[in-house]
Amino acid sequence: MLEPQATLNCNGQILSLEQPLIMGIVNVTPDSFYDGGVFMEQKLMLQKVEQMLDAGATIIDVGGMSSRPGAELITVEEELKRVLPAIAAIVKHFPDTLISIDTIYGQVARAAVSTGAAIINDISAGRTDSNMYATVAELGVPYILMHMKGQPKNMQQQANYEDVRTTVLDFFIQEIGKLRALGVKDIIVDPGFGFGKTLAHNYQLLNYLHIFKILDVPILAGLSRKSMIYKALNITPTEALNGTSVLNLVALQQGASILRVHDVKEAKETIQLFQLLQENKEVRSQTE
């Protein structure tokens, strides 16, 4: 089996994936499922970014539209009003920070990259905006390709699969082919935990996350405080940090290169312990 590529070219900055990385979530939205409205005020947003960077985040993922189940799409204009000031402020205060823009619109992606973003994170995989793939190819920045059925407002009504693992793998093979044909070099895949999947589908994907290594691209796991944790444990998203850490460890063991999280310090500790496990596994194999 092939190993995923070891670097990403983020608008001229080479990012190594030799060790697992952390993507910190910054939602400048009024209605996200966990931290909606908290970081609409720029001072609080910058404090959160500083905290995440100090705790070990490599990438800050800025999003202006909630993708919680049932959420409605917002306009390009509204999203631009939310994300561009946030990106500009991060660039001003933390100029070396790698920023990804969480958007389904090519126009927002273009404006965000012009403002300082270096990665495009698209939950719709070009389904919402037919110009997205061409825009990514033109901009030449890494693209996070996520699997989702439908749109956030109706995705949970479409959670029907004969085999969720092969469906998502086939989807990635097809879409990566389209992106490669356009000249997109750096692609990251995200199986889309919670996006048009039942609880069982999510855990099947997590158990078999390693199958996506055959694509020879990095794998991103976005498990942080999701319903597959809090519904399974009959708790709230606020109480789902412990469960997040547990599943993040499983994702790392299954080959994830990037963890997308709300809680960077805990994710960093999870990675450190995972690396200790890996180091001691190698030592054991050498002595047997």
C-alpha positions, 0 to 999 in steps of 0.5 A: 500500500502506498504512503500518503504524500509527505508535503503540501505546497501552501501558496509557496510555504512547504508544509511537512506531513511527516508528523500528524498536524492539527487544524484548529477550528475558528467559526465566525458564524452565529449558529455553528453547533458547538461554538456558534456566535462566540468568535463573531467579535474579532478580539475574541477570535484573535484570542482564540487563534493565539491560544490555538497556535500556542497549543500546537495548531499548524493550520487555522480553519476559518469558516463563515457558514454553519454546516450543522445538520439542517443549516441553510446556505448563506450567500456569497456576500454574507460569507465574504463579510464574515470571513475576509475581516477574520482572515485579514486580522489573523494575517496582521497579528500572526503573519506566519500562520497557515490559514484554510478557508472553509467554503463551498463558493469559488468566489469566497475561496479566491478572495480568501486566498488573496487575503492570506488563506493558503488552503481551501476546505470545501465540504461540498466537493465542488457540488454547490459551485461548479467553478470550484474545481477550476478555481482551485486549479487556478489558485494552485493551493491545497484542496480538502475534498470532503464527502457529503450527501446532499446539503447540510439542510437535508444530508441526514435524510440521504444517509443510505448506502449499500456499503459506505466505505466503498461508496466514499472510496469510489467517490474520492477516486472519481473526484481526485481524477477530475482534480488531477485532470485540471492540474490540482497537485495537492489534495487532502481527503476528508470522509465527512464524519456526520455529513449524511451518515448514520452513527453506524456509518461514521464508525464503519468509516473510522474503523476502515479509515486506512483504506483511503491510504490507497489514494496516496493523499493525506487524510483529514479526520474531523471528529471534534465534538460531533454527534457520533460522540455525544449522541452515542454517549447521551451527552452534549457537545460541550461534554464530548471532549473526552470522546473526541480525544479517544476517536482522534487516537483511533483516527491517527492509528488508522492513518489520519495526517491532520486532525481538525479540532476545536480543542488544540491542547488535547489534540496535541497531547493525543498526538504526542501519546500516539507517537510514543506508542509508535516509537515503542512499537518500532523498538519492540519489533527490532528486539523480537 
